[in-house]
Each structure stands twice: as C-alpha cells, then as structure tokens.
Amino acid sequence: MSETPDTPGPGRDEDPPGTPPGPGDHPWLGSPDWTLVPETADWPEWMDETAHLDDEYPGDPDEYEDPDNAPPRGLDDAQLAALIAEAREVTAEQARAAEQAARLGHTGVLAAVGAGLAGRRGPGMPGSAHTFPGEYTSRASGFASGKPLDVAPGCLVLGQFAEDAAGDDDRYPGASDDELLGAVCAWDRVESYASARKHAAMAEVGRRRPAAGAGVDAASGMPDGFGEFVGRELGPALGIGSGAAEVMLGVAADLEVSLPATKAAFASGIVNREKAGIIAAATGWCDPGEARAAEALVVGRAGSLTPGGLKAAIARAVMAVAPDKARKRREHAAKQARVERWFEDSGNAGLAGRELPPSQVLAADQRITWWAKELQRAGLDGDLDQLRARAFLDIMLGVDSRPPGPGPDGRPGQDAGHGRPRGRDGDGGKGDGGKGDGREGDGRGGVAGGDPDPDGPSGPRFPAPAGPLAGIIPPGFAGRVNLTVPLTTVTWFADRPGELPGIGPIDPDLARDLAAAAARSGRSTWCVTVTDDQGHAIGHGCARPEPASRIKRDVPGTRSGPDPPGPPDDGPPRFTFTPAGGPGPPGGYGTWRLSTGTPGQPDLIVDIEPIPIGDCDHRWQAAGHDPGVKLRHLTQVRNATCTGPGCRRPAERCDFEHNTAYEAGGRTCLCACDPKCRFDHRMKQDPRWKAEHLPSGHVRWTTPSGRQYVTEPTRHPI
C-alpha cells in the first residue's frame, strides 16, 4: 500500500482536477479531512484489533446509505441524529447570542470573537488555524492542531468525542502529544460550556426570586435586585457558602443583562468561569452600555490572557470607558477596609489587610522590606521573603527578632531594653506595632496582641519566650482564645490535631506548645469537653482552682506521682488529667483534677456535666427569655458556629435564638435554642423558611423550594 494516494482524475461530473467537492463528495487531496494511510511497521496495533474492525464495519453495508458514514462507536441512528441536532442547537444558540450582541449595538465585539465562536482562543492557545502534516491514526486524531475537534466550541457532543478518545482507562491510546493537548483543551471548553449553562440556570433562579419592588430588564427579564435570602438557598444546594453563591448569581445576572459577548465566549469555551467572573466584577458598577463597551476592548483576547493579565486589561478598559464609575468603585471598596486571617493548607496561617489606601500600602511594604534587611544584617537566616514575613510580624507584635550583640557586619544587634524595631534618625521608623487587645471570644487576650501593655506604646514590650518555645509563641499569649486540644495530645498519650478558631486545625506539636504557653499565664481559663466518637459534645465542665482542703500529695497522676509518657525534662510542662474522687454531677462524667505541670500554678478541679442528646432534663433551663451564663456557654460548646446552612460565624458573635419563639411557648433551654447569626435569625423568621431544632442537636432547615438541609453540632477534635 502506498503512503501517497493516487493523483485524482477529473472530478465528478467532469470537474477539473483539484476542484473542491460539493455536498456528499469524498475528501479531496490536501483537504482538512484527508487521511494518510501508511503502509509501515508503525501501523498502530489497535487498528488490527477485532473490536476496532467491528467499529469500522458495523455490519451489513446496506443498512447505511454510505458505509463510510456509519454512526460513531456505540451509537445507533437515532442517537446520532440526536447528537447532530444538539450540536446544531449549540451553533444556533451561539448565533443567537451574536445576533443579540449586534442588536444591542455591540458590533465591534462580533469581529473580535468571530473566531472564538468556533472555539478558537488566539495565538498559542487551543484552536490553532494551522494544520500540521503527518499521520493521524488514533481515536484522538480529530483533536490535533487545526483539526475539527481542536477548533470546535464547547458542548456535550465535544465531550463525548473526547470521552471516546480517552479510552476505558483515560490513557488516550495511540494519541500523539499534540492530540493529547488538544483533548485537554477540548475538556476545558466543555467544562466552560457546562459552567455557562449552570450560570444560566442560576439566572433563572434569580428571575424567580426578585426583591420586593425590583425593576425588571425588558430584554432579559432579570430583576435589578434579588431576594435577601436567595444566597442561603443556593449555597447549600451547591455545597458552598452563601456569599460565594451570591457572587455566582451576580455574575449570571451580568451575563444576561450587560455582557452578551462574554456570555457567548463563556458558552463557547473561549473564557472559563474565572475569567467571566473577572469581567463581571470589573464592570459591575457600569450601566449595561458602559459594560458592553468595556468588554469589547478585552473579550477578543480574553482567551489568551492569564487571569492576572485579564484583570489588569478590564480594569484599564473600565477606567477608559467610565472613569467616574471606576473612582466610585474604589471609594466604596475603601469603606470595606479590613484585616483578614485564614488557615493555610500547610497548617500555617495567613494575615492580610484588604482594600487599603494604595499609597499607604506601598509605604508599609517599603517599611517591611527595610526591617527585613535590618534582620538580614543582624545575621538572621532566610531569604528576603522569609525575612519580610518575620519583619511583618515584628512590626505587628512590637518585638525585635535580631539576636543580641553585634551582627556579622559589626552593626549593633537588638537594642538593649527595647523589644521593638529600632528606627533610624529622621525616618520616623520607631516600629511601634500598636497595642491591641487581641479580641477573640471575650477579648481577654489573644494570639496577635496579647495582654494590654501597661507601659503604653513607648514603653518596653513583652519579653520573648525562651527555650523550646522561642520563635513559636508570641509574647503575651494567653489562653483565652478557645484553643481546643485533645487531652490525649497535651498529656502525650497520642498525637491528634488541635484547633484555633479563625485559623483552623493545628498540628499536635503546635497544639502542645500553645497549651504550654497558655499554662504560664495566670489569666488562662480551662474547660474540658467530652465528645462521642463523632466529636459531638456530650459533656462539659469548666475548671476551677482546687481548694486548699482538697489538695492531696503522693497520689498517682498528680505532680508528685509518676509522670505520663512525654517529652524530655527540658520540654514543655506535662499536663495530667486524673480522677478527683467525687462522683460528679448526676448523669455526668465525674469530677477530675487537671494539672498543667507549670510551677506556681494550682491544680484545677473539673465537674463534667452532661450535654443532652435526645431527652433533655432541662437542668439549665432559664425562667425567662434570656439565658444564664452557663446555658449560653453550653450552647456555644455544642455549636461553636452559627447553625444556619453554610454559615461559619463564631457562636460568640451570634444571637441566642429560640427555634420556637419564647412568646409562643418556646423553652429557654439547650433542647430548644442554638446560636444563629443575625442574618440567619431574620431568615428563620421569614414565613417561607422553616428551622426545626431536633433532639440530637441538629437543626433542619426547609427552604422556599421545599429542599431540606440539616446542620449538625460542631465536631470537636477527638
């Protein structure tokens, strides 16, 4: 068999040689559909497999008008017809979007995304216009550069072709690297197509949940405002927070009303969900005409821009089209200035200021860099990024991480008697980080701030921890931040993670270090919570100093008894938890002695009472509407966050809420009350919503659509 086909004779009906075929003709030499069939030893083995031959020759040729056009593998005529109809509908839908853009006076966008409507993204991006010569014999050959599937728009049909090319094990047998990358890009377009359809469905939810008195856009039918609780309805359905759901709904609305070209590019796979969101966020303050003018400046190249590049491009476009709107957006966002903290995947944490004045951010950044270089000159290890992070914390905490004595270059090290960054003459850089009280819970100290400084901002700061805790625990740390650590961890019987509210899980070693640091402070308070095997609280006790009359000596487990397994003698203090001899409260878990192992700190007595799961004995019921201190505390132990669906607001910042109104006969008791943030408290009062407090402590919510979601009590570390 020759690798080169015969030179074609005159075309059908005496057409001259090389004339492009008409409808129904076979491909001609050099056409995009021409396939070279090699006669070499490299012929793919799978082409000789029986299964493949069955695919190529599905049976009696008379069953088909043209045997070469048999349905794809696994599809009969009806299924093939359905796929073709769906593909045509996708094309028609994109044509309608382009027509709508033209009707709205958005003609400039049509030329910009004309190639994109066919799936093309731009130079170097998926969907090259150039076809490379070579042999295309794998099931993925249609995804090679310039081939039909490489430039096809995202749709379910494209996904089925990609699934067929992947094979049963997703290994893409016989595919070249070029074809494999084409398949990756095809899946990306399919993903964008599916996301675009999801956003269209969310837009319809918005149409059905208008705010009271909202106006309606005539062309799209979208209201100019949505119901207050629609985010809470969408969030649990998607397994995301209500804030994220509201952002997605806002993007969906903008695509329907203001951004038709972005909507078409999204559905085709030119832009993905992230990029569509970037364009929508930047144009959110613009009216529809301004938004369309701004998107026209970027949408044609949005597929080839990185998210960062697109963000800068659309910001410039908005400033050019609507400078007043850009200024108003910046001024509005400045009113939302805040400091955020979060849990890093590594187990560390992050802290950042948001929506701050740009000039002051630049000045602060320069100050951090200056202090990092001072630390570098003093001999601290680490690259500049690591030292900038250390400098940032130094300035925030008012400490000086330079070692005492001269540095490697002979410059002085840490200033004697001062634990804060040293300023230079005339630069105003005294480095006072602000006093702060580190509020968390009751505000009696915190991880980032510590105890109030009686000497004021100009006086000495806290001494830095020494020994094994140096550089780990900030000075002034006190254990009034609801640090949660399993007893088996602090007593060194197991290595289980702890948790810091607002930060997240912390590894066992850090949990022990923080507990030891808290034990050194006389202002730390201690509680013990008993959990079931799922981590749900079933018992709780607050520790109190042991009365002098009850102090016993030489009892196993106390300070003078044998030590539990633990670190070497120079490690952190050892905690112990031993029975104190009493039966404890009725139905509870006994009376226990907690020792922190810290010299000068008394042992603590803990009476552990039950937290009802099921039948409640109402032992903490309050006579009136407001709970007592103990009842409020126990509800926060059982539910450490708001019980609204998807809400994670700390319980200390929530309302103590009766699921059956007190005025309607509801009890003020653990079995009938739980924490709800003010937003979810009002949502529960909406007649379209229903919240039921179950005997297990779970709360079952019923949304206006009739769907139900159950929030469970907090799962504590076990």
C-alpha positions in Angstrom: 0.0 0.0 0.0 1.5 3.3 -1.0 1.8 6.1 1.6 0.8 8.6 -1.1 -2.7 8.4 -2.7 -3.0 8.3 -6.5 -3.3 11.6 -8.3 -7.1 12.2 -8.6 -8.5 12.2 -12.1 -11.2 14.6 -13.2 -13.7 15.4 -10.6 -17.2 14.1 -10.5 -19.3 15.3 -13.4 -16.1 16.2 -15.3 -15.0 18.8 -12.8 -11.4 19.9 -13.4 -8.8 18.2 -11.2 -8.5 19.7 -7.7 -12.0 21.2 -7.7 -13.3 21.3 -4.1 -16.0 18.7 -3.6 -19.6 19.6 -3.2 -22.1 18.2 -0.7 -21.8 14.4 -0.4 -18.4 14.2 -2.2 -15.5 12.4 -0.6 -12.5 14.5 0.7 -10.0 15.6 -1.9 -6.2 15.5 -1.7 -5.0 18.1 0.8 -8.4 18.8 2.3 -8.6 19.0 6.1 -10.5 15.7 6.1 -7.8 13.9 4.1 -6.2 11.0 6.0 -2.8 9.5 5.0 -2.9 5.7 5.4 0.6 4.4 5.9 2.0 1.0 5.0 4.7 0.8 7.5 5.8 -1.2 10.5 4.5 1.6 12.7 0.9 0.8 11.9 -0.9 1.0 15.3 -1.7 -2.4 16.8 -5.2 -1.3 17.9 -6.1 -0.8 14.2 -5.9 -4.6 13.7 -8.0 -5.4 16.8 -11.3 -7.1 16.2 -13.1 -4.5 18.3 -11.8 -1.8 16.1 -12.7 -3.6 12.9 -16.1 -4.1 14.3 -16.3 -0.3 14.8 -15.2 0.4 11.3 -17.5 -2.2 9.7 -20.6 -2.2 11.9 -22.5 -4.9 9.9 -24.4 -5.0 6.7 -23.4 -2.0 4.5 -26.9 -2.0 3.1 -28.1 -0.7 6.5 -26.5 2.6 5.7 -26.6 4.9 2.8 -22.9 5.3 3.0 -20.9 2.7 5.0 -18.1 5.3 5.5 -20.5 7.5 7.4 -21.7 4.9 9.9 -22.6 6.2 13.4 -19.8 6.6 15.9 -19.0 3.6 18.1 -21.8 2.8 20.5 -24.4 5.0 18.8 -27.4 4.0 16.6 -29.0 6.1 14.0 -31.4 7.7 16.4 -28.7 8.6 18.9 -26.5 10.0 16.2 -29.4 12.2 15.0 -29.9 13.4 18.5 -26.2 14.4 18.8 -26.3 16.2 15.5 -29.4 18.1 16.5 -27.8 19.0 19.8 -24.6 20.3 18.0 -26.7 22.3 15.6 -28.7 23.8 18.5 -25.4 24.8 20.2 -24.4 26.5 16.9 -27.8 28.2 16.6 -27.6 29.3 20.2 -24.2 31.0 19.7 -25.6 32.6 16.5 -28.5 34.0 18.5 -26.1 35.4 21.1 -24.1 37.1 18.4 -27.3 38.4 16.9 -28.3 39.8 20.3 -25.0 41.5 20.7 -25.4 43.1 17.2 -28.9 44.3 18.1 -27.6 45.9 21.2 -25.1 47.9 19.2 -22.2 45.7 20.1 -21.0 45.2 16.6 -17.3 45.7 17.5 -17.4 42.5 19.5 -18.5 40.3 16.7 -15.3 40.7 14.8 -13.3 40.3 18.0 -14.8 37.0 18.9 -15.8 35.7 15.5 -13.0 33.1 15.6 -13.8 32.4 19.2 -17.3 31.3 18.4 -15.7 28.4 16.6 -13.7 27.6 19.7 -10.5 29.4 18.8 -8.7 31.3 21.5 -5.8 33.1 19.9 -2.1 32.7 19.2 -0.6 29.9 21.1 -3.9 29.0 22.6 -6.2 25.9 21.9 -7.6 26.0 18.4 -4.8 26.8 16.0 -5.8 27.8 12.5 -2.7 25.9 11.1 -2.8 22.2 10.2 0.4 20.2 10.6 1.1 17.5 8.0 1.6 14.0 9.4 -0.2 10.7 10.1 -3.4 10.8 12.1 -4.5 7.3 13.0 -5.6 7.4 16.7 -9.1 7.9 18.0 -7.8 11.3 19.2 -6.7 12.4 15.7 -9.6 14.9 15.5 -8.0 16.9 18.4 -4.7 17.5 16.5 -3.8 21.1 15.8 -6.2 22.7 13.3 -8.4 19.6 13.1 -12.2 19.9 13.5 -12.4 18.9 17.2 -9.5 21.2 18.1 -11.5 24.3 16.9 -15.0 23.0 17.9 -16.8 25.1 20.5 -17.5 23.6 23.9 -20.6 21.4 24.1 -21.8 18.0 25.3 -21.1 16.4 21.9 -17.5 17.5 22.0 -17.3 15.9 25.5 -18.5 12.6 24.1 -15.8 12.7 21.4 -13.2 13.4 24.0 -14.5 10.6 26.2 -14.3 8.2 23.3 -10.7 9.3 22.6 -9.7 8.8 26.2 -10.4 5.1 26.2 -11.6 3.0 29.1 -8.7 3.9 31.3 -8.3 7.6 30.3 -4.9 6.9 28.8 -5.6 8.1 25.3 -4.2 5.1 23.4 -2.2 6.0 20.3 -2.6 9.7 20.7 0.3 12.0 20.0 1.3 14.7 22.4 -0.3 17.2 20.1 -3.6 15.3 20.1 -3.5 14.8 23.8 -3.1 18.5 24.5 -5.9 19.1 22.1 -8.1 16.8 24.1 -7.1 18.6 27.3 -8.2 21.9 25.8 -11.4 20.3 24.5 -12.3 19.2 28.0 -11.6 22.8 29.2 -14.0 24.1 26.7 -16.6 21.5 27.7 -16.1 22.5 31.3 -16.7 26.2 30.5 -19.8 25.3 28.4 -21.2 23.3 31.3 -20.4 26.1 33.7 -22.1 28.6 31.4 -25.2 26.5 31.3 -25.1 26.3 35.1 -24.9 30.1 35.4 -27.9 30.4 33.0 -29.9 28.1 35.3 -28.9 30.2 38.3 -30.0 33.3 36.4 -33.4 31.7 36.1 -33.5 31.2 39.9 -32.8 34.9 40.2 -35.7 35.7 37.9 -38.0 33.7 40.3 -36.6 35.3 43.4 -36.9 39.1 42.8 -36.5 41.5 45.6 -39.7 43.3 46.6 -40.4 46.2 44.2 -37.4 45.3 42.0 -37.4 46.6 38.4 -37.1 44.1 35.5 -34.8 44.4 32.5 -37.1 44.2 29.4 -34.7 42.2 27.2 -33.5 39.6 29.7 -36.3 39.5 32.2 -33.7 39.8 35.0 -34.8 41.8 38.1 -32.4 44.5 39.3 -32.3 43.0 42.8 -32.8 39.6 44.3 -34.5 38.3 47.5 -32.4 38.7 50.6 -32.0 35.0 51.3 -31.5 33.6 47.8 -27.8 33.1 48.5 -28.7 30.9 51.5 -31.0 28.9 49.3 -28.4 28.3 46.5 -25.3 27.8 48.8 -26.3 24.6 50.5 -27.6 23.2 47.2 -24.1 23.7 45.7 -22.1 22.9 48.8 -20.7 26.4 49.0 -21.1 29.4 51.3 -24.0 31.8 50.7 -21.5 34.6 49.9 -19.9 32.6 47.1 -23.4 31.7 45.8 -24.4 35.4 45.7 -21.3 36.2 43.7 -22.1 33.5 41.2 -25.7 34.7 40.9 -24.4 38.2 40.3 -22.1 37.0 37.5 -25.1 35.1 36.0 -27.2 38.2 36.0 -24.5 40.4 34.5 -24.0 37.9 31.7 -27.7 38.0 30.9 -28.1 41.8 31.1 -24.8 43.6 30.4 -22.2 41.2 28.9 -23.6 39.3 25.9 -20.2 38.9 24.2 -18.7 37.4 27.4 -21.7 35.1 27.7 -21.1 33.8 24.1 -17.4 33.4 24.8 -18.2 31.6 28.0 -20.5 29.1 26.3 -18.0 28.5 23.5 -15.2 27.8 25.9 -13.1 30.9 25.0 -13.2 32.1 28.6 -13.8 30.0 31.7 -15.7 30.7 34.8 -12.9 32.6 36.5 -12.4 34.9 33.5 -16.1 35.5 33.1 -16.2 36.4 36.8 -13.2 38.8 36.4 -15.0 40.7 33.6 -18.3 40.8 35.5 -16.7 42.0 38.7 -14.8 44.9 36.9 -17.9 46.1 35.1 -20.3 45.6 38.0 -20.6 49.4 38.6 -21.2 50.2 35.0 -24.5 50.5 33.3 -25.2 48.0 30.5 -24.0 50.2 27.7 -20.7 51.0 29.5 -20.2 47.4 30.4 -20.6 46.3 26.8 -18.2 49.0 25.7 -15.6 47.9 28.2 -15.9 44.1 27.4 -15.5 45.0 23.7 -12.0 46.2 24.5 -10.8 42.9 26.0 -13.1 39.9 25.1 -11.4 39.2 21.8 -8.1 38.4 23.6 -9.5 37.2 26.9 -8.8 33.6 26.0 -5.1 34.1 25.6 -4.7 36.4 28.6 -3.9 35.0 32.0 -6.4 35.8 34.8 -3.9 38.4 36.1 -3.5 39.9 32.7 -7.2 40.0 32.1 -7.9 41.6 35.4 -5.5 44.5 34.5 -6.9 44.8 31.0 -10.5 45.0 32.0 -9.7 47.4 34.8 -8.0 49.7 32.3 -11.0 49.3 29.9 -13.4 50.4 32.6 -11.3 53.3 33.6 -11.2 54.4 29.9 -15.0 53.9 29.3 -16.4 55.1 32.7 -13.7 56.8 34.8 -16.3 58.2 37.3 -17.6 54.7 37.9 -14.1 53.4 38.5 -13.5 56.1 41.1 -16.8 55.4 42.8 -16.0 51.7 43.0 -12.6 52.4 44.6 -14.1 54.8 47.1 -16.9 52.3 48.0 -14.5 49.4 48.5 -12.3 51.6 50.7 -15.2 51.7 53.2 -14.8 47.9 53.4 -11.2 48.0 54.6 -10.4 45.1 56.9 -7.8 42.7 58.1 -8.4 39.0 57.3 -6.8 35.9 58.7 -7.2 32.4 57.3 -5.9 28.8 57.5 -3.3 27.8 55.0 -3.3 24.2 53.6 0.1 23.6 55.1 -1.2 24.1 58.7 0.2 27.6 58.9 -1.9 30.8 58.8 -2.3 34.0 56.8 -2.9 37.6 57.7 -3.5 40.5 55.3 -5.1 43.9 55.1 -7.7 44.4 52.3 -9.0 47.5 50.5 -6.3 49.8 52.0 -5.1 53.1 50.5 -2.5 52.3 47.8 0.0 54.9 48.9 0.0 53.7 52.5 0.3 50.1 51.3 3.4 51.0 49.3 4.8 52.8 52.3 4.1 49.9 54.6 5.6 47.5 52.1 8.8 49.6 52.0 9.0 49.6 55.8 8.7 45.8 55.9 11.5 45.5 53.4 13.7 47.9 55.4 13.2 46.0 58.6 13.8 42.7 56.8 17.2 44.0 55.6 18.0 45.0 59.2 17.3 41.4 60.3 19.4 40.2 57.4 22.3 42.4 58.5 21.9 41.2 62.1 22.6 37.6 60.9 19.1 36.0 60.8 18.8 33.1 58.4 16.4 33.1 55.5 15.9 34.7 52.1 14.3 38.1 51.7 10.8 36.7 51.5 11.2 34.8 54.8 12.7 37.8 56.5 10.0 40.1 55.2 7.4 37.8 56.8 9.4 37.9 60.1 9.6 41.7 59.8 5.9 41.9 59.2 5.2 40.0 62.5 7.9 42.0 64.4 6.1 45.3 63.5 2.7 43.9 64.3 3.7 42.4 67.6 6.2 45.2 68.6 9.1 42.8 69.0 12.7 42.7 67.8 13.9 39.4 66.3 17.5 40.4 65.9 19.9 38.4 68.1 21.6 40.4 70.9 25.1 41.7 70.2 26.7 42.8 67.0 25.7 41.3 63.7 28.1 39.8 61.1 28.9 43.2 59.7 29.6 44.7 63.1 26.4 46.6 63.2 24.6 46.6 66.6 22.0 43.9 67.1 18.9 44.2 69.2 18.5 47.4 71.2 19.0 46.9 74.9 15.8 47.2 76.9 13.5 47.5 73.8 11.6 44.7 72.1 10.6 46.7 69.1 12.1 47.6 65.7 14.6 50.3 66.0 14.0 53.4 63.8 16.7 55.5 62.1 17.3 59.1 62.9 14.9 61.2 61.0 12.9 58.4 59.2 10.1 58.2 61.7 10.5 54.4 61.9 10.0 53.6 65.6 8.3 50.4 64.7 5.6 50.5 67.4 3.1 47.9 66.2 0.1 49.2 68.1 -1.0 47.9 71.4 -4.2 45.9 70.5 -6.0 43.5 72.8 -6.3 40.5 70.5 -10.0 40.2 70.9 -11.4 36.7 70.3 -14.4 35.5 72.3 -14.4 37.6 75.5 -11.4 39.6 74.4 -9.2 38.8 77.4 -6.0 38.4 75.4 -5.2 36.9 72.1 -2.7 35.3 69.8 -1.9 38.5 68.0 -1.8 41.2 70.6 -1.5 39.7 74.0 -2.3 41.3 77.3 -2.7 45.1 77.5 0.6 46.8 77.8 0.6 48.9 81.0 3.7 50.8 79.8 1.9 52.2 76.7 3.2 52.1 73.2 6.5 53.8 74.0 7.4 51.5 76.9 9.0 48.1 77.0 7.1 45.3 75.2 6.6 41.7 76.3 9.7 39.6 76.8 10.1 37.0 74.1 9.6 33.3 75.1 12.8 31.4 75.8 13.8 27.8 75.4 11.9 25.4 73.1 9.0 27.9 72.5 11.2 30.7 71.3 10.1 32.0 67.9 6.9 29.9 68.1 4.6 31.5 70.7 4.2 35.3 70.5 4.9 37.2 73.8 1.8 38.0 75.8 -0.1 34.9 74.6 -2.9 34.0 76.9 -5.2 31.0 76.5 -8.5 32.9 76.2 -8.9 32.1 72.6 -10.8 28.9 72.9 -7.8 26.8 71.9 -9.1 23.3 71.5 -6.6 20.4 72.2 -7.4 16.8 72.8 -6.4 15.7 76.3 -4.5 12.7 74.9 -2.4 15.2 73.0 -1.4 17.5 75.8 -0.8 14.5 78.1 1.5 13.0 75.3 -0.6 9.8 75.0 -1.4 10.5 71.4 -0.7 12.9 68.5 -4.0 14.3 67.5 -4.6 17.8 66.0 -6.0 20.7 67.9 -7.9 23.7 66.6 -7.8 27.5 66.8 -11.0 29.4 66.0 -10.5 31.7 63.0 -7.4 29.8 62.0 -8.3 26.1 61.7 -6.6 22.8 62.6 -3.2 22.9 64.1 -0.7 20.0 64.3 -0.2 18.2 67.6 3.2 19.7 68.4 2.0 23.3 67.9 -1.1 22.5 69.9 1.0 21.4 72.8 3.3 24.4 72.5 0.3 26.8 72.6 -1.3 24.9 75.6 2.1 25.2 77.4 2.3 28.9 76.7 -1.3 29.4 77.9 -0.4 27.5 81.1 2.2 30.0 82.0 -0.4 32.8 82.2 -2.5 33.0 85.3 -5.2 34.6 83.2 -5.9 31.5 81.1 -9.1 29.6 81.8 -9.6 25.9 81.1 -12.6 23.8 80.1 -13.0 20.1 79.4 -15.5 18.8 76.8 -16.4 15.1 76.5 -17.3 14.0 72.9 -18.8 11.0 71.3 -16.9 9.1 68.6 -18.0 11.7 66.0 -16.6 14.6 68.0 -20.1 15.9 69.1 -20.1 17.4 72.6 -21.9 15.2 75.2 -20.4 16.5 78.4 -18.7 19.7 79.6 -17.0 21.2 82.6 -15.3 24.4 83.4 -12.2 24.2 85.6 -11.8 26.0 88.9 -8.8 26.1 91.2 -8.6 23.2 93.6 -9.5 24.3 97.2 -6.6 24.0 99.6 -8.5 21.5 101.7 -8.7 19.1 98.8 -5.1 19.1 97.8 -3.6 15.6 98.0 0.0 14.6 97.8 1.7 11.4 96.5 -1.3 10.3 94.6 -0.6 8.7 91.2 -1.2 11.1 88.4 -0.6 14.2 90.4 2.5 16.3 90.5 4.2 14.1 93.0 3.1 10.9 91.3 4.6 9.1 88.3 4.8 11.1 85.0 3.0 10.1 81.9 4.8 9.4 78.7 6.1 12.7 77.4 9.0 14.8 76.2 12.4 15.0 77.9 12.8 17.0 81.1 13.7 20.2 79.2 10.5 20.1 77.1 7.2 21.9 77.8 5.3 21.3 81.0 3.4 18.0 81.2 -0.4 18.0 81.7 -2.1 15.4 83.7 -5.8 14.6 84.0 -6.8 12.2 86.8 -10.0 11.3 88.8 -10.5 13.6 91.8 -12.5 11.0 93.8 -16.0 12.5 93.6 -19.0 11.1 91.7 -19.6 14.4 89.9 -22.9 15.8 88.8 -25.9 13.5 88.3 -25.8 12.0 84.8 -22.4 13.5 84.2 -18.9 12.1 83.8 -17.4 12.6 87.2 -15.0 15.0 88.9 -11.5 15.3 87.7 -8.2 17.0 88.5 -6.4 18.9 85.7 -2.7 19.8 86.3 -0.8 21.9 83.8 2.5 20.9 85.3 3.5 24.6 85.4 5.4 25.6 88.6 3.3 28.1 90.7 0.0 27.2 89.0 -2.5 25.3 91.2 -4.2 22.2 90.1 -7.7 22.6 88.7 -11.0 20.7 89.5 -13.4 19.9 86.7 -17.0 18.7 87.3 -18.2 17.4 83.9 -22.0 17.7 83.4 -24.0 16.1 80.6 -25.0 17.9 77.4 -28.3 16.3 76.4 -28.5 14.3 73.2 -32.1 13.1 72.9 -34.3 13.6 76.1 -33.4 16.7 78.0 -33.7 17.1 81.8 -33.9 20.9 81.4 -31.3 21.3 84.2 -30.1 24.6 82.7 -33.5 26.0 81.6 -33.9 29.7 82.3 -37.2 31.0 83.7 -37.3 34.0 81.3 -36.3 34.9 77.7 -32.6 35.4 78.3 -30.3 32.5 79.1 -28.0 32.3 82.1 -24.2 32.4 81.6 -23.9 28.6 81.9 -26.7 27.9 79.4 -25.3 30.3 76.8 -21.8 28.8 77.3 -23.1 25.3 76.7 -24.9 26.2 73.6 -21.7 27.6 72.2 -19.8 24.4 73.2 -22.3 22.3 71.4 -22.5 24.6 68.3 -19.3 26.6 68.0 -20.6 28.4 64.9 -24.0 29.7 63.6 -26.4 26.8 62.9 -27.6 28.4 59.6 -26.9 26.4 56.5 -23.3 27.0 55.3 -22.7 29.8 57.9 -19.4 29.7 59.9 -19.8 32.8 62.0 -18.4 32.1 65.6 -21.1 31.4 68.1 -19.8 34.1 70.4 -20.9 36.7 67.7 -24.3 35.1 67.2 -27.8 35.6 68.8 -29.0 33.1 71.3 -32.1 32.1 69.3 -35.3 30.2 70.3 -36.4 27.9 67.5 -39.9 28.2 68.9 -40.4 31.8 69.9 -40.4 32.4 73.6 -43.6 34.4 73.3 -45.2 31.3 71.6 -44.2 29.0 74.5 -40.7 28.1 73.5 -38.3 27.0 76.2 -35.1 28.8 77.0 -33.2 25.6 77.2 -30.5 23.6 75.4 -33.1 21.4 73.8 -34.8 24.4 72.1 -32.2 27.0 71.5 -29.0 27.4 69.5 -26.7 30.2 68.1 -27.8 31.9 64.9 -26.1 35.0 63.3 -28.4 38.0 63.0 -28.8 37.3 59.2 -30.0 33.7 59.7 -32.1 34.7 62.7 -34.0 37.0 60.4 -34.1 34.4 57.7 -35.7 31.9 60.1 -38.4 34.5 60.8 -39.3 34.7 57.1 -42.5 32.7 56.6 -41.1 31.0 53.5 -38.3 29.4 55.6 -38.5 26.9 58.5 -36.0 25.8 61.1 -36.5 22.9 63.4 -34.3 22.0 66.4 -34.0 18.2 66.5 -33.5 16.3 69.8 -30.0 15.3 68.6 -28.9 19.0 68.5 -29.1 19.1 64.7 -31.1 21.9 63.0 -33.2 21.0 60.0 -33.9 23.9 57.5 -36.6 23.9 54.9 -36.1 26.4 52.0 -38.8 28.1 49.9 -38.2 25.5 47.2 -39.0 22.7 49.7 -35.5 21.3 49.8 -34.2 20.5 53.3 -30.7 20.8 54.8 -29.5 19.7 58.2 -26.7 21.4 60.1 -25.0 19.2 62.7 -23.5 20.2 66.0 -19.8 21.0 65.9 -17.3 18.2 65.6 -14.6 18.8 68.1 -11.1 17.3 67.8 -11.2 13.8 69.3 
